[in-house]
Amino acid sequence: MWRSGAGVTVRNCVFIDNYAMFEGGAVFADFMSNPAFVNCRFLGNRAIYGGAVANISSDPLFANCTFSGNLADYGGPGGAIDNFTESDAIIINCTFAGNTASYGGAISNGGSSPYMANCVLWGDTEGEIYDPEDRLVVVYSDVQGGYPGEGNIDIDPVFASPLGADGTAGTEDDDLRLLAGSPCIDSGSNLQVPSDVADMDADGDVTEVLPVDLDGVPRFADDPDKPDAWSEQPPIVDMGAYEREGDGEPYELSLPLDIQPWRCPNKLKHRARGYTFVALLGTMECEIEMVDVTTLTLARADGMGGSISPHVRRRCKRRAYWDITSPREDPDQCSRAKRDGLPDLLLKFRNRDLVKALELDAAAKGETVELVLYGELLDGTPFTARDHVTMTKRPRSSCRGGRRGR
C-alpha cells in the first residue's frame, strides 16, 4: 500500500507476507500523507527500509495494531517501522514482537519526532529502538532493555504464544495477548488512548475515546487481582494492542488436565531430558475434538516465566486422540484414574524448553508449581486446564575423570 500526499483510514486489516524492494513491505507513507491504521495486524512483511512500514515526511497513526515477524532486509533499519525525514508517527496501544533489523528491531527513527504510548516492544532484534538523535518520545510502555520516559517498564510482558503453534513469528497463529499476571495489565495511561477516528463501535462518534481493543472487546477492563499502576480513574487501560478481557476471572470454561498421566506424583527434574506428556481430557460436556490445538499454550499460574506451545512434529499431522485416563475426583490430589471411554488429547513438551520457558529452573527442590493450559474451542470459546508438577533435585553430573570406581 502506497500513499502519497493523501490520507486514508484503514481498520480491521491484516497485512501479511508482503514485499517491497526498498521502503515499507506493507505500507509506504510518503510526502505529507497521514493515514490512520486501527486494529490492524502486520505479519511477516519485508523490505530494506521498514519491514512492515516506512514513513517519509508523513504523520501516520497506528492504534491497537500488532507487528510480528517483519524483516528489514539487507541490513536495513526498522524491522517493523522506519521513520525518516520529519515523519512524526503516533503509535498508541501497539505490540511489537519478533521483528528483525540490523538496528531498530521494532522501530528506527531518523530526523523525525514520533510519539509512542501504551505500547509493548519485546523480543525484537537487534534492539527494540534505534533513535540516534533522541527525538522519539515513549511513555507508559514496556520496552525490552528499557527506555527513558514516564511510566515505562522493562519486564517480560508474558505473551500468550508469540510464535504460535508453528514456532514462527509473522504467521497468523502468533498470539500477543497478555496472560494472567502480566505487568502490562492495568499499567497504561487512559489519557494516552486516541479518539475513535475509525468509528470502531459504529455509533457515528469519532471524537470519543477509542472504546475497543484489537479483539473488539471493551478497551477499559479492570483486573481486581492487580493493583493499578497509576492514580488515574480506574479502570486503567492495559499496555499493548489487547486488553486482558474479563480480568480477574478471564475464562469460564475449565477442562481437566493430567500432567504425566502415567505417573503419580508429577515429578519434573530441573535438567531432565526427553519430554513431559500432558493429557487434556475429554468430558461428556466437551468432546476433545472441539479443541483448536493451534491455540494451546502452557504457562505458570503465578505468572512467572513465559509460555510454551506443545511440541509438534512437522511431518506428522495426525492428532494423538485416544482414551488415556479419566478426570480425578479431586483435581488437587494426585491419583491414578481408570479410563472412562472418552477420547483424550495427548500433548508433549520438550523438557529443556519447558523448564527454560516457564523459568522452572528457579524453583526449589520439592516445590510444587501449578501450570495452566490456555486454549480455545473451534468456536472461539476460551478455556483453561490446570495441574501441578513437583520439582525434584537436579541430577548429579557424571565423574569428570572418566569411569567411576566401585
C-alpha positions as CSV (number, residue, x, y, z in Angstrom):
1,M,0.0,0.0,0.0
2,W,1.5,3.3,-1.1
3,R,0.0,6.7,0.0
4,S,1.5,10.0,-1.2
5,G,0.0,13.4,-0.3
6,A,-3.3,11.9,0.8
7,G,-4.9,10.4,4.0
8,V,-6.8,7.2,4.4
9,T,-8.3,5.3,7.3
10,V,-7.7,1.5,7.4
11,R,-9.3,-0.7,10.1
12,N,-9.6,-4.4,10.8
13,C,-7.0,-5.4,8.2
14,V,-4.2,-8.0,8.1
15,F,-1.0,-7.2,6.1
16,I,0.8,-10.5,5.7
17,D,3.8,-11.7,3.6
18,N,4.1,-8.5,1.6
19,Y,7.4,-7.4,0.0
20,A,8.8,-4.1,-1.3
21,M,12.2,-3.6,-3.0
22,F,13.1,-0.5,-0.9
23,E,10.5,1.2,1.5
24,G,7.8,-0.4,3.5
25,G,7.0,-4.1,2.8
26,A,3.3,-3.5,3.6
27,V,2.8,0.3,3.8
28,F,4.8,3.3,2.4
29,A,3.5,6.7,3.5
30,D,5.2,9.4,1.5
31,F,5.0,13.2,1.2
32,M,2.6,14.5,3.8
33,S,0.2,11.6,3.7
34,N,-1.3,10.9,7.1
35,P,-3.1,7.6,7.0
36,A,-4.6,6.0,10.2
37,F,-4.4,2.3,10.9
38,V,-6.7,1.0,13.6
39,N,-7.0,-2.7,14.7
40,C,-4.6,-4.0,12.1
41,R,-2.0,-6.8,12.1
42,F,1.3,-6.6,10.3
43,L,2.8,-10.1,9.9
44,G,5.8,-11.4,8.0
45,N,6.4,-8.4,5.7
46,R,9.8,-7.3,4.5
47,A,11.7,-4.5,2.8
48,I,15.1,-2.9,3.1
49,Y,13.7,0.2,5.0
50,G,10.9,-0.6,7.4
51,G,10.0,-4.3,7.1
52,A,6.3,-3.5,7.6
53,V,6.0,0.3,7.3
54,A,8.2,3.1,6.0
55,N,7.3,6.8,6.6
56,I,8.9,9.7,4.8
57,S,7.6,13.2,5.6
58,S,4.3,11.7,6.9
59,D,2.5,11.5,10.2
60,P,0.5,8.3,10.3
61,L,-1.5,7.0,13.3
62,F,-1.3,3.4,14.5
63,A,-3.7,2.3,17.2
64,N,-4.4,-1.2,18.5
65,C,-2.0,-2.8,16.0
66,T,0.4,-5.7,16.2
67,F,3.7,-6.1,14.4
68,S,5.2,-9.6,14.3
69,G,7.9,-11.3,12.3
70,N,8.6,-8.4,10.0
71,L,12.1,-8.0,8.5
72,A,14.3,-5.2,7.3
73,D,16.2,-6.9,4.5
74,Y,19.9,-6.5,3.5
75,G,21.0,-4.7,6.7
76,G,18.3,-2.1,6.6
77,P,16.7,-0.3,9.6
78,G,13.4,-0.7,11.3
79,G,12.2,-4.3,11.5
80,A,8.6,-3.1,11.9
81,I,8.6,0.7,11.3
82,D,11.2,3.1,9.8
83,N,10.5,6.8,10.3
84,F,12.6,9.2,8.1
85,T,12.7,12.9,7.5
86,E,10.1,14.6,9.7
87,S,7.8,11.6,10.0
88,D,6.1,12.2,13.3
89,A,4.1,9.0,13.6
90,I,1.7,8.5,16.5
91,I,1.8,4.9,17.8
92,I,-0.7,4.0,20.6
93,N,-1.5,0.7,22.2
94,C,0.5,-1.3,19.7
95,T,2.5,-4.5,20.3
96,F,5.8,-5.4,18.6
97,A,7.4,-8.8,18.8
98,G,9.7,-11.0,16.7
99,N,10.7,-8.3,14.2
100,T,14.2,-8.2,12.9
101,A,16.6,-5.5,11.6
102,S,20.3,-4.7,11.7
103,Y,19.3,-1.8,14.0
104,G,16.0,-0.9,15.4
105,G,14.3,-4.3,15.5
106,A,10.9,-2.7,16.3
107,I,11.4,1.0,15.2
108,S,14.1,3.0,13.6
109,N,14.0,6.8,13.7
110,G,15.9,9.4,11.7
111,G,15.2,13.1,11.6
112,S,11.7,12.6,13.0
113,S,9.8,13.0,16.3
114,P,7.3,10.1,16.6
115,Y,5.3,9.6,19.8
116,M,4.6,6.2,21.4
117,A,2.4,5.4,24.4
118,N,0.8,2.3,26.0
119,C,2.9,0.0,23.7
120,V,4.8,-3.2,24.2
121,L,8.1,-3.8,22.5
122,W,9.6,-7.2,23.3
123,G,11.6,-9.9,21.6
124,D,12.8,-7.9,18.5
125,T,16.3,-7.9,17.2
126,E,18.7,-6.1,17.0
127,G,17.5,-3.9,19.9
128,E,14.0,-2.5,20.1
129,I,14.6,1.1,19.2
130,Y,17.2,2.9,17.1
131,D,17.0,6.7,17.6
132,P,20.4,8.3,17.5
133,E,19.0,11.8,17.7
134,D,16.9,11.0,20.8
135,R,13.8,12.6,19.3
136,L,11.4,9.6,19.8
137,V,9.1,10.0,22.8
138,V,8.0,6.8,24.6
139,V,5.7,6.8,27.6
140,Y,3.7,4.2,29.6
141,S,5.3,1.4,27.6
142,D,7.1,-1.9,28.2
143,V,10.4,-1.8,26.3
144,Q,12.9,-4.7,26.5
145,G,16.2,-3.3,27.6
146,G,14.5,-0.2,29.0
147,Y,13.8,3.2,27.5
148,P,13.6,6.7,29.2
149,G,10.1,8.1,29.6
150,E,7.3,8.5,32.1
151,G,5.6,5.2,33.1
152,N,8.0,2.9,31.1
153,I,8.9,-0.5,32.4
154,D,11.3,-3.3,31.3
155,I,9.6,-6.5,32.4
156,D,8.6,-9.6,30.4
157,P,5.0,-8.9,29.2
158,V,4.1,-12.6,29.4
159,F,2.6,-13.1,25.9
160,A,0.2,-16.0,25.4
161,S,2.2,-17.5,22.5
162,P,4.3,-15.0,20.5
163,L,5.5,-17.7,18.0
164,G,2.2,-19.6,17.8
165,A,1.9,-23.4,17.3
166,D,4.1,-23.3,14.2
167,G,7.0,-21.8,16.2
168,T,7.5,-19.0,13.6
169,A,6.9,-15.3,14.2
170,G,5.0,-13.5,11.5
171,T,2.2,-16.0,10.9
172,E,-1.5,-15.8,11.7
173,D,-1.3,-18.0,14.8
174,D,1.0,-15.6,16.7
175,D,-0.8,-14.7,19.9
176,L,0.4,-11.5,21.6
177,R,-2.4,-11.3,24.1
178,L,-1.4,-10.9,27.8
179,L,-1.6,-13.8,30.2
180,A,-2.7,-13.5,33.8
181,G,0.0,-11.8,35.9
182,S,1.4,-9.7,33.0
183,P,3.0,-6.5,34.3
184,C,1.3,-4.7,31.3
185,I,-2.2,-5.3,32.7
186,D,-3.7,-2.0,34.1
187,S,-0.3,-0.3,33.5
188,G,-1.1,2.1,30.6
189,S,-2.4,5.6,30.7
190,N,-6.1,6.3,29.9
191,L,-5.1,9.9,28.9
192,Q,-3.0,8.5,26.0
193,V,-5.8,6.5,24.3
194,P,-6.6,8.2,21.0
195,S,-10.0,9.2,19.7
196,D,-12.1,6.7,17.7
197,V,-11.2,8.0,14.3
198,A,-12.3,4.8,12.6
199,D,-15.6,4.6,14.5
200,M,-14.9,1.1,15.7
201,D,-18.2,0.8,17.5
202,A,-20.2,2.2,14.6
203,D,-22.0,4.8,16.7
204,G,-21.2,7.7,14.5
205,D,-19.0,9.4,17.1
206,V,-15.4,9.7,16.0
207,T,-14.5,12.1,18.8
208,E,-15.0,9.7,21.7
209,V,-12.0,7.7,23.1
210,L,-11.3,4.5,21.2
211,P,-13.6,2.1,23.1
212,V,-12.3,-1.3,22.0
213,D,-9.1,-3.3,21.6
214,L,-7.8,-5.4,18.7
215,D,-10.2,-8.2,19.6
216,G,-13.1,-5.7,19.6
217,V,-13.8,-6.1,23.3
218,P,-14.0,-3.2,25.7
219,R,-10.7,-1.4,25.9
220,F,-11.0,-0.5,29.6
221,A,-11.3,-3.5,31.9
222,D,-10.1,-3.7,35.5
223,D,-8.2,-6.6,37.0
224,P,-9.1,-6.8,40.7
225,D,-6.1,-9.0,41.4
226,K,-3.6,-6.5,40.2
227,P,-3.1,-3.0,41.7
228,D,-3.4,-0.2,39.3
229,A,0.0,1.2,38.3
230,W,-1.1,4.8,38.4
231,S,-3.5,7.0,40.2
232,E,-5.8,7.7,37.2
233,Q,-9.5,7.0,37.4
234,P,-10.0,3.2,37.1
235,P,-10.3,1.0,35.1
236,I,-6.8,1.6,33.8
237,V,-6.0,0.6,30.2
238,D,-3.5,-2.2,29.5
239,M,-0.3,-1.7,27.5
240,G,-0.4,-3.3,24.1
241,A,-3.0,-4.0,21.4
242,Y,-5.0,-6.4,23.6
243,E,-7.0,-5.7,26.7
244,R,-7.0,-8.5,29.2
245,E,-10.7,-9.5,28.7
246,G,-12.6,-10.2,31.9
247,D,-9.6,-9.6,34.1
248,G,-9.7,-11.5,37.4
249,E,-11.9,-14.3,36.0
250,P,-10.7,-14.5,32.4
251,Y,-12.1,-17.9,31.5
252,E,-15.4,-19.6,32.4
253,L,-14.8,-23.0,30.8
254,S,-12.4,-25.3,32.6
255,L,-11.3,-28.7,31.3
256,P,-9.5,-31.4,33.2
257,L,-5.7,-31.8,32.7
258,D,-3.4,-34.6,33.7
259,I,0.3,-33.9,33.5
260,Q,2.3,-37.1,33.2
261,P,-0.9,-39.3,33.3
262,W,1.1,-42.5,33.9
263,R,2.9,-41.1,37.0
264,C,1.9,-40.0,40.4
265,P,3.1,-37.6,41.7
266,N,4.0,-35.4,38.7
267,K,7.7,-35.0,39.2
268,L,9.9,-32.9,36.9
269,K,13.7,-32.7,37.1
270,H,15.3,-29.3,36.5
271,R,17.6,-30.7,33.8
272,A,15.7,-33.7,32.6
273,R,16.0,-34.8,29.0
274,G,13.2,-36.1,26.8
275,Y,9.6,-35.0,27.0
276,T,6.8,-34.3,29.5
277,F,3.5,-35.7,28.4
278,V,0.3,-33.8,29.1
279,A,-3.2,-35.2,28.7
280,L,-6.1,-32.8,28.0
281,L,-9.1,-34.9,28.9
282,G,-12.4,-35.1,27.1
283,T,-15.7,-34.9,29.0
284,M,-19.4,-35.6,28.3
285,E,-19.9,-31.8,28.2
286,C,-16.9,-31.1,25.9
287,E,-15.6,-33.5,23.3
288,I,-11.9,-33.2,22.9
289,E,-12.2,-32.9,19.1
290,M,-13.8,-29.5,19.7
291,V,-10.4,-28.1,20.9
292,D,-8.5,-25.9,18.5
293,V,-5.0,-27.4,19.0
294,T,-3.3,-24.4,17.3
295,T,-4.3,-22.2,20.3
296,L,-2.8,-24.3,23.1
297,T,-0.1,-22.7,25.3
298,L,1.2,-23.8,28.7
299,A,2.2,-21.3,31.4
300,R,2.6,-20.9,35.1
301,A,-0.5,-20.0,37.2
302,D,1.6,-17.5,39.2
303,G,2.5,-15.5,36.1
304,M,6.3,-16.2,36.3
305,G,8.2,-17.0,33.1
306,G,6.7,-17.1,29.7
307,S,4.6,-19.7,27.9
308,I,5.2,-22.6,25.6
309,S,3.3,-24.4,22.9
310,P,3.2,-28.2,22.5
311,H,5.9,-29.9,20.5
312,V,4.6,-30.8,17.1
313,R,6.4,-33.0,14.5
314,R,6.2,-31.1,11.3
315,R,5.8,-34.2,9.2
316,C,3.1,-35.7,11.4
317,K,-0.3,-34.0,11.3
318,R,-2.2,-36.9,12.9
319,R,-3.6,-35.9,16.3
320,A,-3.0,-38.1,19.3
321,Y,-6.6,-38.8,20.3
322,W,-7.4,-41.9,22.5
323,D,-8.8,-42.8,25.9
324,I,-5.9,-42.2,28.3
325,T,-7.5,-41.7,31.7
326,S,-10.4,-40.0,33.4
327,P,-10.7,-36.8,35.4
328,R,-9.7,-37.1,39.1
329,E,-12.4,-36.7,41.7
330,D,-10.2,-34.1,43.5
331,P,-8.1,-32.2,40.9
332,D,-5.7,-31.1,43.7
333,Q,-4.9,-34.6,44.8
334,C,-2.6,-36.9,42.9
335,S,-4.1,-40.3,42.0
336,R,-4.1,-42.8,39.1
337,A,-7.6,-42.9,37.5
338,K,-9.0,-45.5,35.2
339,R,-10.1,-44.9,31.6
340,D,-13.6,-43.6,31.0
341,G,-14.2,-44.5,27.4
342,L,-13.9,-40.9,26.2
343,P,-11.1,-39.8,23.9
344,D,-8.4,-37.5,25.3
345,L,-5.7,-35.4,23.6
346,L,-2.1,-36.3,24.4
347,L,0.4,-33.4,24.1
348,K,4.1,-33.4,24.7
349,F,6.6,-30.7,25.7
350,R,10.4,-30.9,25.4
351,N,11.6,-30.8,29.0
352,R,14.5,-28.5,28.5
353,D,12.3,-26.0,26.6
354,L,9.6,-26.3,29.2
355,V,11.9,-25.6,32.1
356,K,13.5,-22.7,30.3
357,A,10.3,-21.0,29.1
358,L,8.5,-21.3,32.4
359,E,11.6,-20.5,34.5
360,L,11.2,-23.7,36.4
361,D,14.9,-24.0,37.0
362,A,14.5,-21.3,39.6
363,A,12.0,-23.5,41.6
364,A,13.4,-25.1,44.8
365,K,13.6,-28.9,45.3
366,G,10.2,-30.2,46.3
367,E,8.4,-27.0,45.3
368,T,5.0,-27.7,43.7
369,V,4.2,-25.4,40.7
370,E,0.7,-25.1,39.3
371,L,0.6,-25.0,35.4
372,V,-2.2,-23.7,33.3
373,L,-3.0,-24.8,29.7
374,Y,-4.7,-22.0,27.8
375,G,-6.7,-22.6,24.6
376,E,-9.8,-22.1,22.6
377,L,-12.5,-24.4,21.2
378,L,-13.1,-24.3,17.5
379,D,-16.0,-21.9,18.0
380,G,-13.6,-19.5,19.7
381,T,-14.7,-20.2,23.3
382,P,-11.6,-19.8,25.6
383,F,-10.8,-22.4,28.3
384,T,-8.2,-23.2,30.9
385,A,-7.0,-26.6,32.3
386,R,-4.8,-26.9,35.4
387,D,-2.5,-29.4,37.1
388,H,0.7,-29.4,39.2
389,V,4.3,-30.5,38.9
390,T,6.7,-31.1,41.7
391,M,10.3,-30.1,41.0
392,T,12.9,-32.6,42.0
393,K,16.6,-32.4,42.7
394,R,18.9,-31.5,39.9
395,P,20.6,-34.7,38.6
396,R,24.2,-35.2,39.6
397,S,26.9,-34.7,36.9
398,S,29.0,-37.7,36.0
399,C,32.6,-38.0,37.2
400,R,34.9,-35.8,35.2
401,G,37.8,-38.2,35.3
402,G,36.2,-41.0,33.3
403,R,34.7,-44.1,34.7
404,R,33.6,-44.1,38.3
405,G,35.1,-46.7,40.6
406,R,33.1,-49.2,42.6
